Amino acid sequence: MLKNIFVGNLPFSATTDDVRALFEQYGEVQSAKVITDRETGRSRGFGFVEMPTEEADAAISALAGYEMDGRPLRVNEAMERRERKPQQRRSW
């Protein structure tokens, strides 16, 4: 069974490969992705990693608060995305 891990407060210079390498120290990484802005292509400062459950739990425990380029990482199990409400148009 796989667990999806949220990784927040990433340095904007961090790449998907950097995040994958960090988490591979704790086990097999099925997937890793740093989320980027659609318009600029710049990192948004967070990402997701998928790992087998036991290995994911070890990585979460070890990496929560880990400093990457001077920034303490926020690492925890990812929550399901809430459904977004459509934005209402304003008429001025």
Residue frames as qw, qx, qy, qz and C-alpha x, y, z in Angstrom:
[[0.000, 0.889, 0.457, 0.000, 0.00, 0.00, 0.00],
 [0.434, 0.332, 0.000, 0.837, 1.31, 3.46, -0.89],
 [0.232, -0.778, -0.396, 0.430, 1.12, 6.60, 1.21],
 [0.343, 0.726, 0.170, 0.571, 1.07, 10.10, -0.26],
 [0.525, -0.485, -0.261, 0.648, 3.30, 12.55, 1.63],
 [0.150, 0.957, 0.145, 0.202, 2.97, 16.34, 1.57],
 [0.658, -0.168, -0.074, 0.731, 6.31, 18.20, 1.66],
 [0.058, 0.948, 0.258, 0.177, 5.95, 21.90, 2.41],
 [0.270, -0.925, 0.185, 0.195, 8.24, 24.90, 2.91],
 [0.838, 0.136, 0.258, 0.460, 10.60, 23.65, 0.20],
 [0.209, -0.562, 0.231, 0.766, 13.28, 26.09, -0.95],
 [0.599, 0.683, 0.083, -0.409, 12.28, 27.52, -4.32],
 [0.218, 0.649, -0.683, -0.253, 15.52, 26.11, -5.74],
 [0.507, -0.138, 0.841, -0.130, 14.53, 22.51, -4.84],
 [0.475, 0.251, -0.600, -0.593, 13.85, 20.23, -7.79],
 [0.922, -0.087, -0.073, -0.370, 11.87, 17.01, -8.05],
 [0.783, 0.277, -0.498, 0.249, 15.19, 15.13, -8.22],
 [0.059, 0.446, -0.568, 0.689, 16.35, 16.80, -4.98],
 [0.666, -0.259, 0.276, -0.642, 13.17, 15.78, -3.17],
 [0.945, 0.105, -0.267, -0.157, 13.34, 12.23, -4.58],
 [0.574, 0.378, -0.590, 0.424, 16.98, 11.85, -3.43],
 [0.226, -0.418, 0.506, -0.720, 16.14, 13.09, 0.07],
 [0.801, -0.142, 0.210, -0.542, 13.28, 10.61, 0.51],
 [0.852, 0.274, -0.443, -0.061, 15.12, 7.67, -1.11],
 [0.116, 0.468, -0.732, 0.481, 17.30, 7.58, 2.01],
 [0.481, -0.119, 0.614, -0.615, 14.26, 6.07, 3.78],
 [0.600, 0.205, 0.769, -0.084, 13.04, 3.64, 1.13],
 [0.322, 0.261, 0.706, 0.574, 11.61, 3.20, -2.33],
 [0.221, 0.469, 0.132, -0.844, 10.05, 6.32, -3.84],
 [0.496, 0.462, 0.723, 0.128, 7.24, 5.51, -6.27],
 [0.299, 0.724, 0.317, 0.534, 6.82, 9.12, -7.36],
 [0.346, -0.529, -0.216, 0.744, 7.98, 12.60, -6.41],
 [0.259, 0.666, 0.421, 0.558, 6.77, 15.95, -7.72],
 [0.189, -0.359, -0.232, 0.884, 7.54, 19.57, -6.87],
 [0.260, 0.775, 0.576, -0.008, 4.49, 21.68, -7.75],
 [0.324, -0.079, 0.206, 0.920, 5.18, 24.60, -10.08],
 [0.278, 0.590, 0.227, -0.723, 3.26, 27.71, -11.04],
 [0.654, 0.497, 0.556, 0.122, 1.47, 27.23, -14.38],
 [0.334, 0.940, 0.075, 0.011, 2.35, 30.66, -15.69],
 [0.023, -0.893, 0.450, 0.000, 5.94, 31.13, -14.53],
 [0.853, 0.229, -0.460, 0.090, 7.13, 27.53, -14.13],
 [0.054, 0.530, -0.619, 0.577, 8.67, 28.45, -10.74],
 [0.383, -0.190, -0.867, 0.256, 8.35, 26.18, -7.73],
 [0.420, -0.668, -0.224, -0.572, 5.41, 26.95, -5.45],
 [0.122, -0.547, 0.618, -0.552, 7.39, 25.71, -2.43],
 [0.678, -0.157, 0.603, -0.390, 5.68, 22.38, -1.90],
 [0.464, 0.307, -0.739, -0.379, 5.41, 18.93, -3.41],
 [0.883, -0.162, 0.200, -0.392, 4.30, 15.34, -2.94],
 [0.145, 0.433, -0.889, -0.045, 6.07, 12.00, -2.58],
 [0.905, -0.105, -0.071, -0.405, 4.53, 8.51, -2.78],
 [0.146, 0.446, -0.864, 0.184, 6.17, 5.66, -0.85],
 [0.603, -0.257, -0.753, -0.055, 5.17, 2.30, 0.65],
 [0.503, -0.772, -0.213, -0.327, 3.39, 2.91, 3.98],
 [0.791, -0.511, -0.099, 0.320, 6.07, 1.72, 6.45],
 [0.596, 0.098, 0.098, 0.791, 8.85, 3.53, 4.61],
 [0.014, -0.690, -0.248, -0.679, 6.69, 6.65, 4.31],
 [0.599, -0.771, -0.203, -0.078, 6.07, 6.68, 8.07],
 [0.754, -0.315, 0.004, 0.576, 9.83, 6.47, 8.71],
 [0.393, 0.353, 0.211, 0.822, 10.50, 9.30, 6.24],
 [0.244, -0.800, -0.280, -0.471, 7.80, 11.51, 7.76],
 [0.699, -0.683, -0.130, 0.169, 9.23, 11.01, 11.26],
 [0.712, -0.181, 0.116, 0.669, 12.80, 11.63, 10.16],
 [0.356, 0.305, 0.304, 0.830, 12.24, 14.57, 7.81],
 [0.201, -0.875, -0.399, -0.186, 9.63, 16.66, 9.64],
 [0.344, -0.921, 0.069, 0.167, 11.55, 19.83, 10.51],
 [0.767, -0.045, 0.293, 0.570, 14.61, 18.78, 8.49],
 [0.043, 0.835, -0.079, -0.543, 16.42, 21.89, 7.21],
 [0.684, 0.355, 0.456, 0.446, 16.86, 22.07, 3.46],
 [0.351, 0.453, 0.132, 0.809, 18.82, 25.15, 2.39],
 [0.064, 0.071, -0.387, 0.917, 17.96, 26.82, 5.69],
 [0.564, -0.178, -0.123, -0.797, 14.23, 26.10, 5.53],
 [0.326, -0.087, 0.878, -0.339, 12.60, 23.64, 7.96],
 [0.313, -0.074, -0.763, -0.561, 10.50, 21.21, 5.93],
 [0.621, -0.016, 0.401, -0.673, 6.89, 20.51, 6.79],
 [0.342, 0.168, -0.879, -0.288, 6.37, 16.79, 6.14],
 [0.484, 0.042, 0.681, -0.548, 3.15, 14.91, 6.85],
 [0.333, 0.299, 0.875, 0.187, 0.66, 12.54, 5.27],
 [0.118, -0.047, -0.346, -0.929, -1.16, 14.33, 2.45],
 [0.385, 0.369, 0.635, -0.558, -4.86, 14.98, 2.91],
 [0.384, 0.504, 0.705, 0.318, -7.42, 14.51, 0.18],
 [0.086, 0.055, 0.174, 0.979, -7.89, 17.65, -1.88],
 [0.254, 0.521, 0.592, -0.561, -11.08, 19.47, -1.05],
 [0.369, 0.577, 0.605, 0.406, -13.43, 20.23, -3.88],
 [0.157, -0.157, -0.006, 0.975, -13.14, 23.82, -5.00],
 [0.298, 0.728, 0.523, -0.327, -16.16, 26.04, -5.37],
 [0.479, 0.523, 0.352, 0.612, -16.32, 27.81, -8.74],
 [0.222, -0.265, -0.165, 0.924, -15.30, 31.44, -8.42],
 [0.227, 0.795, 0.545, -0.137, -18.12, 33.89, -8.77],
 [0.388, 0.399, 0.235, 0.797, -17.75, 36.66, -11.28],
 [0.135, -0.590, -0.374, 0.702, -17.97, 40.11, -9.90],
 [0.274, 0.676, 0.439, 0.524, -19.89, 42.77, -11.74],
 [0.320, -0.369, -0.229, 0.842, -18.61, 46.18, -10.86]]
